[in-house]
Amino acid sequence: MPRFVLSLIACLALIGPAQAGVIKSHGYTQFGALKYPANFSHFAWVNPDAPKGGTLRIMGNGTFDTLNPYSLKGTSPIATPNFIQYGITELNEPLMVGNGIYDPNGEEPSTAYGLIAKSVEYSEDRSWAVFNLRPEARFHDGKPITAYDVAFSYRLLLKEGHPQYRTYLQEVARVDILSRHRIRFILKRSGNPQLILQLAEIPVLPQHYWKDRDFRATTFEPPLGSGPYKITEVVPGRRLTFERVRDWWGEKLPVNRGKYNLNRMTVEFYRDSHVAFEAFKAGEFDVYIEHQAKNWANGYNFPALHRGAVVKEEIHHDIPTQTQGFFFNTRRPVFQDRRVREALALLFDFEWTNRTLFNDSYKRSRSYYPNSQFRADGLPIGDEWLLLKPFRQQLPKTLFTQPINVPETQGHGIPRETLRRVLTLLNEAGFKHRGGALVGPDNQPLRFEMLLVNPNFERILQPFRENLARVGIITDLRTVDRSQYKQRLDGFDFDMILMTLSQSLSPGLEQWQYFHSSQANVRGARNYAGVQSPIIDELLDHLINAKTRERQVAAARAIDRVLMREHYMIPNWYIDYHRVAYWNRFEKSTTPPYTLGLRAWWLKPEYRL
């Protein structure tokens, strides 16, 4: 090929696709405008002059069997409960921060500011994006972070990473390395403002470290990163030590000022929450994030709290709380009839559970998006009604004329009229009483297993089990270790599970992973219920392609309404505040509405040695 033709091709690659306009910014927001200008110095909720020093001792829940957080195989620390709250992680730094789990913004939904990337350029129709990398960005071994590392990370995660990465990276048509510090992503479709936000969250992996390693394998070798901390000690499954990188390249960036103030963080993993709490009371670690209402109400009567050495605090937040419920595996024949799922949901007495077991601490979830504006409340109106209108023939009339109804009791047992409704639904589904059990059309009893990983939930499920037995449904409770639990989840080898799905300030592609038909039979995917609904699939397209916040809210509410109508889970409960106890060694600025903000705490002078 003639040299001038090669030069022309190179120039066209640098210019990129022709567009009506190009936007360049220090940050990116899916909707509206950025809160902070290009010259901002720090976030408002941190203390930019917070002193550095000292050690934070924290607890891990359960155990870990790998330090690779990007593979389907094994459980890494970030995948264990609460770990994300601590502000330390084995994850690699992303291009931008704020919207993902690496470092939540705390103040703005659907927004990210530059980290490894100092700026982003994108077309008005969102058909491509260019990330401009900071020349000073370095991995911990001193090697610079380049566009080659970003391109390598994209290809590696797409080919060998956890299925969740393939879900959102599949929208990329092509990746162009424009220079050592400029990389462009060409998208398969234009007009989707969230895709660029997802690309900004790509963790940047060091090509020189991973190119000769098995990316899919489990490992206890601390991965090479570029962030504020690196792992310096590993006791497999039991303990980790993170130490602050003294010459960290990103320490003075506006997104990092006032954060990561501890020199060292040690993490001790506990398999039993009761043992962990006793260790906290004895001063073995510094922060305890409480998840048991009974313990929060009755377990803090100990001397250190009375004398002020321990602080017990309820901190209100506006974070959309996670979806929590008893999920039916609709791949199982026993749960393929919606009437059976509805009948079982009627037999869960939340009010009795909340009064008797939780000291009335919780609110009942009536949505897949509790504590958020995405909840389908009342009747569908406006844009939500317009999104649901094309499906009026497939959906029941009551979905348009009646609000979502979650059963309630007086807290003293299941009422007789509810039991009659349960038996009516089960009879309509073909189940009849025979010999004290419910027998289906296949002459088999209605029997299923509730799979658990946390034995503390047995006391909650046992009363539910007894309610089921009253109408002839046989249930088995089975608690397994985390390794077996993960294997069974990855292969959808369960009948019913108690599951939580993380929700965000801007629902998008993760909803595709939770509910899209394409994910129902992908090993390791998160469509645990096995949802396969053309209606949900189309509504998910509207959600992901929403061009305004109002349209996004309407699509999420429509999805919520249809999911609740189909009874894919029995909704559980939630709270809208953090329950945190900590030894009185810390100082903090304000707590932002959308994150706990532990990464911005610092130690009092006497503890900074």
Backbone torsions as a table, in degrees:
resi	resn	phi	psi	omega
1	MET	NA	132.7	-178.5
2	PRO	-58.0	149.1	-176.1
3	ARG	-61.9	-36.2	-177.5
4	PHE	-67.7	-29.9	177.2
5	VAL	-68.5	-42.1	176.6
6	LEU	-60.8	-40.9	179.2
7	SER	-63.8	-39.2	179.8
8	LEU	-64.6	-42.1	178.5
9	ILE	-62.0	-42.9	179.2
10	ALA	-61.2	-41.9	-179.9
11	CYS	-65.6	-41.5	178.8
12	LEU	-62.9	-36.2	177.9
13	ALA	-63.3	-38.2	179.9
14	LEU	-70.7	-36.8	-179.1
15	ILE	-71.4	-41.9	178.3
16	GLY	83.4	-178.2	-178.5
17	PRO	-62.8	141.2	179.2
18	ALA	-67.9	134.1	-178.7
19	GLN	-138.0	155.8	179.4
20	ALA	-67.6	-32.8	-178.9
21	GLY	-160.4	152.9	-179.8
22	VAL	-124.6	133.8	178.8
23	ILE	-108.6	133.9	176.5
24	LYS	-125.2	133.8	-174.2
25	SER	-153.9	158.1	175.8
26	HIS	-78.2	-11.0	-179.9
27	GLY	-148.6	178.6	-179.6
28	TYR	-144.3	135.9	175.3
29	THR	-130.1	140.3	-177.1
30	GLN	-67.2	-39.5	-179.5
31	PHE	-135.6	148.9	173.1
32	GLY	74.2	-148.5	-175.6
33	ALA	-121.0	156.1	176.7
34	LEU	-70.3	144.1	176.9
35	LYS	-73.1	-39.7	-172.4
36	TYR	-103.8	134.8	179.7
37	PRO	-76.1	175.4	-176.8
38	ALA	-62.0	-30.2	-176.7
39	ASN	-97.4	20.3	-179.0
40	PHE	-66.3	151.1	-174.5
41	SER	-102.7	-27.5	-179.5
42	HIS	-171.4	165.5	176.3
43	PHE	-75.5	151.2	-173.5
44	ALA	-69.2	-22.9	-172.8
45	TRP	-91.4	1.1	179.4
46	VAL	-108.2	163.7	170.4
47	ASN	-97.6	106.0	-174.9
48	PRO	-63.9	-19.2	-179.4
49	ASP	-106.2	21.0	179.7
50	ALA	-56.9	131.7	-178.8
51	PRO	-72.1	150.4	179.2
52	LYS	-97.9	155.6	172.5
53	GLY	134.3	162.9	173.6
54	GLY	87.1	179.3	-176.6
55	THR	-124.2	136.2	172.8
56	LEU	-108.6	127.5	177.9
57	ARG	-107.0	123.1	-176.8
58	ILE	-130.6	167.8	-178.7
59	MET	-109.9	145.2	170.3
60	GLY	-105.7	148.2	179.4
61	ASN	-95.2	127.3	176.9
62	GLY	80.1	-123.3	-177.7
63	THR	-158.9	175.0	176.1
64	PHE	-136.7	150.0	179.6
65	ASP	-129.4	15.4	173.8
66	THR	-162.2	158.6	173.0
67	LEU	-112.0	12.2	176.0
68	ASN	-99.7	104.5	-175.7
69	PRO	-82.8	0.3	-171.1
70	TYR	-106.1	-1.5	-177.0
71	SER	-103.8	154.7	175.9
72	LEU	-69.2	-26.0	-173.7
73	LYS	-83.3	128.7	174.6
74	GLY	83.6	173.0	178.4
75	THR	-120.6	117.7	178.7
76	SER	-93.4	166.8	-177.1
77	PRO	-53.9	-42.3	-176.4
78	ILE	-63.9	-19.5	179.7
79	ALA	-87.3	-2.7	178.6
80	THR	-88.6	153.0	-175.3
81	PRO	-56.4	138.0	173.8
82	ASN	75.6	-14.4	-171.9
83	PHE	-58.4	-34.9	-178.5
84	ILE	-61.5	-24.5	-177.3
85	GLN	-72.0	-21.4	-169.5
86	TYR	-79.1	-18.4	179.3
87	GLY	83.2	10.3	171.4
88	ILE	-124.4	155.6	-175.6
89	THR	-168.2	157.3	171.9
90	GLU	-88.0	0.9	177.8
91	LEU	-67.8	150.1	173.9
92	ASN	-81.2	153.9	177.9
93	GLU	-62.8	141.7	175.0
94	PRO	-91.4	178.3	178.1
95	LEU	-66.0	-41.8	179.9
96	MET	-137.9	158.3	-177.6
97	VAL	-127.2	153.9	175.7
98	GLY	136.0	-38.0	-175.8
99	ASN	-98.6	-26.1	-176.2
100	GLY	-94.1	-168.9	-176.4
101	ILE	-82.3	-14.2	-174.9
102	TYR	-62.6	-47.8	-179.0
103	ASP	-156.2	84.5	-176.4
104	PRO	-58.9	141.7	-176.7
105	ASN	-62.0	-47.0	177.9
106	GLY	95.4	-22.2	-175.1
107	GLU	-123.8	-28.8	-173.3
108	GLU	-126.1	131.9	172.8
109	PRO	-78.9	150.8	171.3
110	SER	56.5	42.3	-175.4
111	THR	-138.7	142.5	176.6
112	ALA	-140.2	145.5	176.5
113	TYR	-118.7	157.2	-171.8
114	GLY	-64.2	135.9	172.3
115	LEU	-121.1	-92.6	173.0
116	ILE	-63.1	-37.7	174.8
117	ALA	-88.5	126.6	178.5
118	LYS	-80.6	-22.4	178.8
119	SER	-159.0	165.0	177.2
120	VAL	-131.3	140.0	174.2
121	GLU	-117.6	141.8	179.2
122	TYR	-155.1	156.4	-179.9
123	SER	-78.3	157.3	-179.8
124	GLU	-61.1	-31.2	180.0
125	ASP	-90.1	7.2	177.3
126	ARG	56.3	39.4	177.7
127	SER	-92.1	-12.1	176.4
128	TRP	-156.5	162.6	176.7
129	ALA	-147.9	142.0	176.0
130	VAL	-118.3	128.8	175.3
131	PHE	-105.2	126.9	177.9
132	ASN	-98.7	113.7	-174.1
133	LEU	-83.0	151.0	176.5
134	ARG	-76.9	126.4	179.0
135	PRO	-61.3	-25.1	-176.9
136	GLU	-83.3	-8.2	-177.7
137	ALA	-64.7	132.8	-174.7
138	ARG	-137.1	148.1	165.8
139	PHE	-79.0	168.4	-176.0
140	HIS	-64.5	-20.2	177.4
141	ASP	-86.9	5.4	176.8
142	GLY	92.8	-10.4	-179.0
143	LYS	-75.8	140.1	-177.7
144	PRO	-69.1	150.9	174.5
145	ILE	-90.2	124.3	-175.4
146	THR	-125.4	174.1	176.9
147	ALA	-62.4	-26.6	177.8
148	TYR	-65.1	-36.6	176.7
149	ASP	-66.9	-39.0	179.6
150	VAL	-64.9	-46.9	179.1
151	ALA	-62.7	-41.0	177.4
152	PHE	-61.3	-43.2	-179.6
153	SER	-61.8	-44.6	179.1
154	TYR	-58.2	-49.4	-176.1
155	ARG	-68.2	-39.1	-178.2
156	LEU	-67.8	-44.6	-179.9
157	LEU	-67.1	-37.4	179.5
158	LEU	-66.4	-38.2	-175.2
159	LYS	-87.1	-42.0	-169.7
160	GLU	-124.1	-3.7	-176.2
161	GLY	-80.0	178.6	177.3
162	HIS	-57.4	146.9	-179.2
163	PRO	-52.8	-27.3	-178.8
164	GLN	-62.6	-31.3	178.4
165	TYR	-72.8	-37.6	179.2
166	ARG	-63.9	-29.5	-177.7
167	THR	-62.7	-47.3	-176.8
168	TYR	-95.1	-19.4	176.4
169	LEU	-78.8	-15.0	179.8
170	GLN	-66.8	-13.1	179.8
171	GLU	-81.2	-4.7	-179.7
172	VAL	-88.6	127.1	178.3
173	ALA	-87.0	-35.0	-175.3
174	ARG	-161.4	149.7	175.0
175	VAL	-121.4	128.0	179.8
176	ASP	-117.1	126.4	171.5
177	ILE	-87.0	108.4	-176.5
178	LEU	-85.5	-30.8	175.0
179	SER	-165.7	-177.3	-179.8
180	ARG	-60.7	-25.2	-175.3
181	HIS	-125.2	20.0	176.2
182	ARG	-136.7	128.7	178.4
183	ILE	-136.5	139.0	-176.6
184	ARG	-119.2	137.4	174.1
185	PHE	-110.9	121.5	173.3
186	ILE	-95.3	126.5	-174.8
187	LEU	-95.7	150.7	-178.4
188	LYS	-69.1	-27.2	-179.9
189	ARG	-140.3	148.4	179.8
190	SER	-97.0	172.6	172.9
191	GLY	82.0	8.9	179.6
192	ASN	-111.2	101.5	-175.0
193	PRO	-69.6	-17.3	-177.2
194	GLN	-80.7	-25.1	-176.2
195	LEU	-60.3	-38.8	179.5
196	ILE	-66.4	-36.4	176.7
197	LEU	-63.5	-38.8	177.6
198	GLN	-65.8	-41.4	179.0
199	LEU	-64.1	-34.2	179.1
200	ALA	-62.6	-21.7	-177.6
201	GLU	-90.4	1.4	-179.6
202	ILE	-59.4	123.9	174.8
203	PRO	-70.6	134.5	-177.2
204	VAL	-93.9	112.0	-176.8
205	LEU	-97.7	144.4	-180.0
206	PRO	-75.9	117.8	-178.5
207	GLN	-61.1	-40.9	-176.3
208	HIS	-67.8	-20.8	178.9
209	TYR	-85.7	-43.5	-170.9
210	TRP	-91.8	-15.6	-170.6
211	LYS	-62.8	-27.1	-179.5
212	ASP	-111.1	16.4	178.9
213	ARG	-114.4	158.0	177.2
214	ASP	-82.3	104.4	-174.3
215	PHE	-68.7	-25.0	-176.9
216	ARG	-85.1	-11.2	-174.2
217	ALA	-82.0	154.7	170.1
218	THR	-76.8	153.3	-178.3
219	THR	-156.2	147.3	171.8
220	PHE	-107.7	9.0	173.6
221	GLU	-78.8	122.3	-179.7
222	PRO	-56.6	127.7	-178.1
223	PRO	-69.8	153.5	177.0
224	LEU	-79.1	122.3	-179.1
225	GLY	-123.0	-164.1	-179.5
226	SER	-142.0	5.5	-171.5
227	GLY	-88.1	-167.0	-173.8
228	PRO	-69.6	-24.0	-177.7
229	TYR	-126.9	154.8	170.2
230	LYS	-134.4	151.0	-179.4
231	ILE	-78.4	124.9	-178.0
232	THR	-113.6	-12.5	178.1
233	GLU	-145.7	136.3	178.2
234	VAL	-133.9	121.1	166.5
235	VAL	-111.1	103.5	-169.6
236	PRO	-47.1	123.9	176.5
237	GLY	78.3	-8.7	-171.7
238	ARG	-124.0	-41.2	-171.1
239	ARG	-149.2	145.0	172.9
240	LEU	-134.4	147.0	171.0
241	THR	-125.1	125.4	175.1
242	PHE	-107.0	136.4	175.8
243	GLU	-123.5	139.6	-179.6
244	ARG	-67.2	135.0	179.5
245	VAL	-77.8	116.4	-172.1
246	ARG	-64.9	-36.0	-178.9
247	ASP	-108.2	36.4	-178.2
248	TRP	-57.9	128.7	-174.0
249	TRP	-64.0	-29.3	-171.8
250	GLY	-99.2	10.6	-171.3
251	GLU	-60.2	-35.1	-173.8
252	LYS	-96.2	5.6	177.5
253	LEU	-67.2	148.3	179.8
254	PRO	-56.2	-36.1	-178.1
255	VAL	-72.1	-13.6	-176.5
256	ASN	-112.1	-13.6	-177.7
257	ARG	-60.6	135.6	179.1
258	GLY	83.5	0.1	-178.8
259	LYS	-113.1	169.1	174.4
260	TYR	54.1	57.8	-171.5
261	ASN	-92.9	-9.6	-178.3
262	LEU	-90.9	138.7	178.4
263	ASN	-71.7	-29.5	-173.7
264	ARG	-148.3	144.5	173.1
265	MET	-133.2	126.4	176.6
266	THR	-110.8	137.3	-177.9
267	VAL	-121.1	118.2	175.3
268	GLU	-106.1	127.0	-176.6
269	PHE	-93.0	133.3	179.7
270	TYR	-121.3	131.2	177.9
271	ARG	-83.5	-22.4	-175.9
272	ASP	-117.4	123.8	-176.8
273	SER	-67.8	-30.8	178.8
274	HIS	-67.2	-42.9	176.9
275	VAL	-63.2	-40.8	179.9
276	ALA	-62.7	-43.2	-179.5
277	PHE	-64.7	-40.0	176.7
278	GLU	-63.1	-36.7	177.5
279	ALA	-66.3	-38.2	176.7
280	PHE	-63.2	-45.8	179.6
281	LYS	-60.2	-31.9	-179.8
282	ALA	-83.9	-0.1	177.1
283	GLY	85.0	19.3	-179.1
284	GLU	-75.0	-26.4	172.1
285	PHE	-147.0	172.4	-161.2
286	ASP	-101.0	-27.1	-173.8
287	VAL	-130.7	135.5	177.3
288	TYR	-129.6	116.0	176.2
289	ILE	-93.5	113.3	-170.3
290	GLU	-87.3	135.1	177.5
291	HIS	-125.1	2.5	179.2
292	GLN	-111.3	114.5	-176.7
293	ALA	-60.5	-40.0	-178.7
294	LYS	-62.9	-42.3	179.9
295	ASN	-68.7	-37.7	178.5
296	TRP	-63.0	-35.0	-178.5
297	ALA	-79.4	-35.8	-169.2
298	ASN	-123.7	-9.6	-170.2
299	GLY	-95.2	2.0	-172.5
300	TYR	-107.8	27.2	177.4
301	ASN	-93.5	73.0	-180.0
302	PHE	-135.9	157.5	-169.1
303	PRO	-56.1	-40.6	-176.1
304	ALA	-61.3	-34.6	178.3
305	LEU	-72.0	-41.1	-178.0
306	HIS	-65.1	-34.4	-179.1
307	ARG	-90.7	5.0	175.2
308	GLY	86.3	5.8	178.9
309	ALA	-74.6	-24.2	176.1
310	VAL	-120.3	136.0	178.5
311	VAL	-106.0	130.9	176.5
312	LYS	-112.6	120.7	-168.9
313	GLU	-137.8	134.7	170.7
314	GLU	-104.7	118.1	-174.1
315	ILE	-114.7	111.7	-179.6
316	HIS	-63.4	146.6	176.1
317	HIS	-142.9	164.7	177.1
318	ASP	-113.5	24.9	-178.9
319	ILE	-75.7	129.4	171.2
320	PRO	-57.6	120.1	-174.9
321	THR	-76.5	158.9	-175.6
322	GLN	-66.8	152.0	171.8
323	THR	-73.2	119.7	177.5
324	GLN	-128.4	133.5	179.7
325	GLY	-172.6	174.0	171.7
326	PHE	-88.3	105.6	-174.6
327	PHE	-87.4	130.5	173.3
328	PHE	-84.3	137.1	172.4
329	ASN	-89.7	98.4	-175.2
330	THR	-74.3	-0.7	170.3
331	ARG	-71.1	-23.5	178.3
332	ARG	-78.6	135.1	-179.4
333	PRO	-55.3	-35.0	-175.7
334	VAL	-62.4	-25.3	-176.0
335	PHE	-111.4	14.5	-177.4
336	GLN	-81.6	-15.5	177.1
337	ASP	-93.5	121.3	-177.8
338	ARG	-59.2	-32.1	-178.7
339	ARG	-65.4	-35.2	176.5
340	VAL	-65.5	-43.6	-179.7
341	ARG	-63.9	-40.8	179.0
342	GLU	-64.6	-41.9	-179.4
343	ALA	-61.3	-44.1	-179.8
344	LEU	-65.1	-36.4	179.0
345	ALA	-63.2	-33.6	179.7
346	LEU	-67.5	-18.2	-176.7
347	LEU	-92.9	1.7	175.0
348	PHE	-91.5	115.7	-177.1
349	ASP	-95.5	86.8	-178.5
350	PHE	-64.6	-42.4	-174.7
351	GLU	-61.0	-40.9	176.5
352	TRP	-65.9	-43.3	-179.8
353	THR	-61.5	-44.7	-177.6
354	ASN	-65.7	-42.8	-179.5
355	ARG	-70.1	-44.3	-171.4
356	THR	-83.7	-39.4	-173.2
357	LEU	-104.9	-25.4	-171.8
358	PHE	-114.9	8.1	-179.3
359	ASN	54.8	34.0	-180.0
360	ASP	55.8	36.9	-175.8
361	SER	-85.9	-20.9	-168.3
362	TYR	-110.2	162.1	170.3
363	LYS	-106.6	147.3	179.5
364	ARG	-76.0	132.2	173.7
365	SER	-72.8	130.3	177.3
366	ARG	-124.1	25.2	-172.8
367	SER	-165.3	161.9	168.8
368	TYR	-79.8	-9.2	-177.7
369	TYR	-128.5	64.3	-178.1
370	PRO	-63.9	154.2	175.9
371	ASN	58.3	37.7	179.9
372	SER	-149.6	167.2	178.0
373	GLN	-77.7	-2.8	-178.2
374	PHE	-87.7	-3.8	179.1
375	ARG	-68.4	133.9	178.1
376	ALA	-79.5	94.3	-176.4
377	ASP	-103.3	148.5	177.7
378	GLY	62.9	-145.3	179.7
379	LEU	-99.9	153.6	178.0
380	PRO	-67.5	130.5	178.6
381	ILE	-138.3	166.9	173.3
382	GLY	57.6	-134.9	-177.1
383	ASP	-62.3	-34.1	178.1
384	GLU	-62.6	-44.3	178.9
385	TRP	-62.1	-40.4	179.8
386	LEU	-65.2	-35.3	178.5
387	LEU	-70.0	-33.4	-178.8
388	LEU	-84.7	-21.4	-174.3
389	LYS	-54.5	-42.4	-178.6
390	PRO	-62.2	-14.4	-176.4
391	PHE	-107.2	19.5	-174.2
392	ARG	-62.4	-30.0	-180.0
393	GLN	-75.7	-28.4	-179.2
394	GLN	-88.2	-25.2	-176.8
395	LEU	-97.6	150.9	178.4
396	PRO	-67.3	149.0	180.0
397	LYS	-59.8	-32.9	-177.1
398	THR	-63.4	-22.8	178.4
399	LEU	-63.7	-27.9	-179.2
400	PHE	-94.9	-16.7	-172.9
401	THR	-114.1	-11.9	-178.5
402	GLN	-130.6	138.9	176.3
403	PRO	-68.5	163.9	177.8
404	ILE	-61.2	131.7	-176.7
405	ASN	-115.3	114.4	172.5
406	VAL	-104.4	125.0	-173.1
407	PRO	-60.8	144.3	176.6
408	GLU	-127.0	153.2	174.0
409	THR	-127.1	178.9	175.5
410	GLN	-88.5	4.5	179.9
411	GLY	84.1	14.7	-177.9
412	HIS	-128.0	27.8	179.7
413	GLY	114.3	166.8	-179.0
414	ILE	-76.8	123.8	-179.6
415	PRO	-63.6	155.7	-177.9
416	ARG	-63.4	-38.4	-179.5
417	GLU	-65.2	-31.5	175.9
418	THR	-68.8	-41.2	177.4
419	LEU	-61.5	-38.1	177.9
420	ARG	-64.5	-40.4	177.9
421	ARG	-64.2	-39.8	178.2
422	VAL	-59.9	-49.3	-177.7
423	LEU	-65.9	-35.1	177.0
424	THR	-62.5	-46.2	179.3
425	LEU	-61.5	-43.3	-177.9
426	LEU	-68.8	-37.2	176.2
427	ASN	-64.1	-41.8	177.7
428	GLU	-62.0	-30.1	179.2
429	ALA	-83.3	0.8	174.9
430	GLY	97.9	12.3	-179.1
431	PHE	-97.2	136.8	178.5
432	LYS	-130.4	151.8	175.9
433	HIS	-75.9	132.7	177.2
434	ARG	-151.6	116.6	178.9
435	GLY	62.7	33.0	178.3
436	GLY	83.7	0.2	179.4
437	ALA	-124.7	159.2	174.7
438	LEU	-86.9	125.2	-177.9
439	VAL	-116.7	134.0	-176.9
440	GLY	-89.2	-177.2	179.7
441	PRO	-59.0	-23.1	179.4
442	ASP	-89.8	9.9	-179.3
443	ASN	65.2	18.8	177.1
444	GLN	-105.4	143.2	178.6
445	PRO	-68.0	151.3	176.1
446	LEU	-76.6	102.7	-174.6
447	ARG	-141.1	138.9	177.5
448	PHE	-153.6	168.2	-177.6
449	GLU	-111.8	134.9	172.0
450	MET	-96.8	114.3	-176.3
451	LEU	-95.6	127.1	-178.7
452	LEU	-126.2	157.8	171.8
453	VAL	-118.6	-18.0	-179.4
454	ASN	-112.6	112.6	-177.6
455	PRO	-63.0	-18.5	179.4
456	ASN	-62.9	-22.8	-178.2
457	PHE	-82.5	-7.7	179.5
458	GLU	-61.7	-37.9	-178.7
459	ARG	-68.1	-21.9	178.4
460	ILE	-84.2	-38.8	-177.1
461	LEU	-80.7	-21.8	-178.4
462	GLN	-61.7	-46.8	176.6
463	PRO	-61.6	-37.3	177.0
464	PHE	-63.0	-41.6	177.7
465	ARG	-59.5	-41.3	179.9
466	GLU	-66.6	-37.3	176.3
467	ASN	-63.0	-39.9	177.9
468	LEU	-64.0	-40.2	-179.0
469	ALA	-63.7	-29.1	-178.9
470	ARG	-59.7	-30.1	-178.9
471	VAL	-104.3	10.0	174.5
472	GLY	94.4	14.0	179.5
473	ILE	-93.8	127.6	-178.0
474	ILE	-96.5	126.4	179.8
475	THR	-130.3	147.3	177.4
476	ASP	-119.6	131.4	173.3
477	LEU	-93.9	129.3	177.7
478	ARG	-136.5	121.4	177.3
479	THR	-107.0	127.2	-178.3
480	VAL	-123.2	167.5	178.8
481	ASP	-75.1	166.7	-172.3
482	ARG	-62.9	-36.9	-179.0
483	SER	-64.1	-47.4	179.0
484	GLN	-67.1	-37.8	179.4
485	TYR	-60.5	-46.1	179.8
486	LYS	-62.4	-42.6	179.0
487	GLN	-60.6	-42.3	-179.0
488	ARG	-70.4	-36.8	176.1
489	LEU	-64.6	-46.3	-178.1
490	ASP	-58.3	-34.2	-179.6
491	GLY	-98.2	7.4	-178.8
492	PHE	54.7	39.5	-178.3
493	ASP	-96.9	70.8	180.0
494	PHE	-159.9	161.7	173.9
495	ASP	-96.5	-57.1	178.7
496	MET	-136.5	140.8	176.1
497	ILE	-133.4	154.6	168.2
498	LEU	-92.5	111.7	-171.5
499	MET	-127.9	149.4	171.8
500	THR	-119.5	140.5	175.6
501	LEU	-118.9	121.6	-180.0
502	SER	-64.9	137.7	176.4
503	GLN	-119.7	157.7	-173.6
504	SER	-125.6	177.6	176.6
505	LEU	-74.5	-10.4	-178.1
506	SER	-144.7	83.1	-177.4
507	PRO	-60.1	136.4	-177.1
508	GLY	-157.1	-118.2	-172.7
509	LEU	-64.7	-25.7	176.2
510	GLU	-65.2	-27.4	175.7
511	GLN	-67.4	-34.4	173.8
512	TRP	-59.8	-43.6	179.3
513	GLN	-65.3	-34.5	-177.4
514	TYR	-76.9	-36.7	-164.0
515	PHE	-131.7	-4.4	-176.1
516	HIS	-79.7	144.4	-178.2
517	SER	-57.4	-34.8	-177.4
518	SER	-64.3	-18.2	-177.2
519	GLN	-98.4	-1.5	-172.4
520	ALA	-66.8	-28.2	-176.2
521	ASN	-127.2	25.2	176.1
522	VAL	-94.1	117.4	-178.2
523	ARG	-56.6	131.3	179.8
524	GLY	85.2	-5.0	178.3
525	ALA	-73.3	170.7	-172.8
526	ARG	-110.1	15.6	172.9
527	ASN	-83.9	71.1	-171.7
528	TYR	-64.1	-35.1	-177.6
529	ALA	-75.6	-14.0	-177.2
530	GLY	74.2	35.4	-179.1
531	VAL	-64.1	124.6	175.7
532	GLN	-136.6	83.8	-174.1
533	SER	-129.2	118.0	176.1
534	PRO	-58.1	-32.4	179.0
535	ILE	-66.2	-48.5	178.1
536	ILE	-60.9	-41.5	-179.8
537	ASP	-57.4	-45.0	-178.5
538	GLU	-70.1	-38.3	177.7
539	LEU	-65.9	-34.1	176.1
540	LEU	-63.4	-37.8	175.9
541	ASP	-61.0	-41.4	177.7
542	HIS	-64.3	-40.3	-179.9
543	LEU	-63.2	-49.2	-174.7
544	ILE	-69.4	-29.5	-178.3
545	ASN	-97.9	10.6	-179.4
546	ALA	-59.8	133.4	-178.2
547	LYS	-102.4	-6.7	176.2
548	THR	-135.5	158.2	177.8
549	ARG	-62.4	-38.6	-178.5
550	GLU	-62.8	-41.1	179.5
551	ARG	-68.7	-37.4	178.0
552	GLN	-63.1	-45.9	179.2
553	VAL	-60.6	-44.1	-179.0
554	ALA	-62.7	-42.8	-179.6
555	ALA	-65.9	-41.3	179.1
556	ALA	-63.9	-40.9	179.0
557	ARG	-65.2	-37.8	178.0
558	ALA	-64.9	-43.2	177.3
559	ILE	-61.6	-45.1	-179.9
560	ASP	-58.7	-44.1	-176.6
561	ARG	-63.9	-43.3	-179.0
562	VAL	-70.3	-41.8	178.4
563	LEU	-61.1	-44.8	179.8
564	MET	-63.9	-37.8	179.4
565	ARG	-64.3	-31.1	-175.9
566	GLU	-87.5	-8.4	174.5
567	HIS	56.9	51.2	176.2
568	TYR	-75.7	-16.1	176.2
569	MET	-147.6	163.3	170.3
570	ILE	-99.2	109.6	-175.1
571	PRO	-60.2	143.4	-179.9
572	ASN	-99.9	-113.5	-168.9
573	TRP	-152.6	169.5	179.2
574	TYR	-157.9	166.0	169.8
575	ILE	-130.6	158.5	-178.1
576	ASP	-114.3	35.9	175.0
577	TYR	-151.2	153.5	174.1
578	HIS	-80.5	137.3	172.2
579	ARG	-107.9	106.3	-173.5
580	VAL	-130.9	132.4	170.9
581	ALA	-120.0	141.2	-178.8
582	TYR	-152.8	149.0	175.1
583	TRP	-67.2	140.1	-169.1
584	ASN	-76.0	63.8	-179.8
585	ARG	-119.2	0.4	-169.2
586	PHE	-114.9	159.0	168.4
587	GLU	-129.4	152.0	178.6
588	LYS	-149.7	160.3	176.2
589	SER	-84.1	-123.3	176.4
590	THR	-101.2	157.4	175.0
591	THR	-96.3	120.7	-178.9
592	PRO	-71.4	163.6	-174.3
593	PRO	-69.4	-21.9	-170.6
594	TYR	-114.9	11.2	175.2
595	THR	-161.1	153.9	178.3
596	LEU	-69.7	-34.7	172.5
597	GLY	79.3	25.6	178.9
598	LEU	-58.3	-27.4	-178.5
599	ARG	-66.1	-11.4	-179.9
600	ALA	-108.3	4.6	175.6
601	TRP	-75.3	159.1	174.5
602	TRP	-141.9	163.0	-176.8
603	LEU	-88.9	148.2	173.8
604	LYS	-64.2	157.1	-172.2
605	PRO	-53.1	-41.1	-175.6
606	GLU	-69.2	-11.0	-179.0
607	TYR	-111.3	9.1	-176.5
608	ARG	-96.0	19.3	-178.3
609	LEU	-74.3	NA	NA
